Amino acid sequence: DLEEGVFKVIVEAREAGKGVGIYDRDGKVKEDEIEAILAGVRNSDTLIWEAPIKNQQQYLILRFGPNVNLGNVPPDDILALEALRNGLRGDTLKRAYLANKTYKK
């Protein structure tokens, strides 16, 4: 699809986020599937990862950074996701701290 000129490609997860695509039947990330997808693209920024479950969002943020393209996030979870992206939750606080460690007042 990218070779045909599309802007982004969605990595499908359906609404449940379980047993489809890069997620196993429990909703856990299948790293081998991610690696296979990444092997077929030049830039991971061209991908939109559907991640309806918090642990999926957390994994993708830690793997690709806070600006990773995420989709299929339930509307009620958007504020929590943005807190996760900004390192305002325990799940990503350490990464945010280390990224800003050199900041001095």
Residue, then its C-alpha position, 0 to 999 in steps of 0.5 A: d500500500l505504501e508503495e502505491g502512495v498511501f499516507k499511512v497504513i493501519v495495523e488492524a486490531r479490531e475493537a476488542g484488541k484480542g486474537v487479531g493482528i499483532y495481538d494474541r488471544d489475551g491481547k498481549v503484543k506478539e513481538d514477532e508480528i511487529e518485527a515482520i511488519l517493520a521489516g516491510v516498511r522503511n519508516s514506522d511513522t507510516l504505521i497507525w497501530e490500533a491499540p484499544i487496551k492500555n497495556q498495548q498502548q503502553y508497549l507501543i509508546l515504550r517501543f516507538g516513543p510518545n508520538v507513536n501513531l495510535g488508533n482505535v483508542p476508546p474515547d473514555d481512555i484518551l486522557a489517560l493515554e495522553a498522560l501515558r504519552n507524557g510520562l505522567r503515569g507510572d508506566t512511562l514516568k521513568r522513560a520521561y524522566l530519563a529523557n529529560k534528565t539533563y534539563k536544569k532550571 
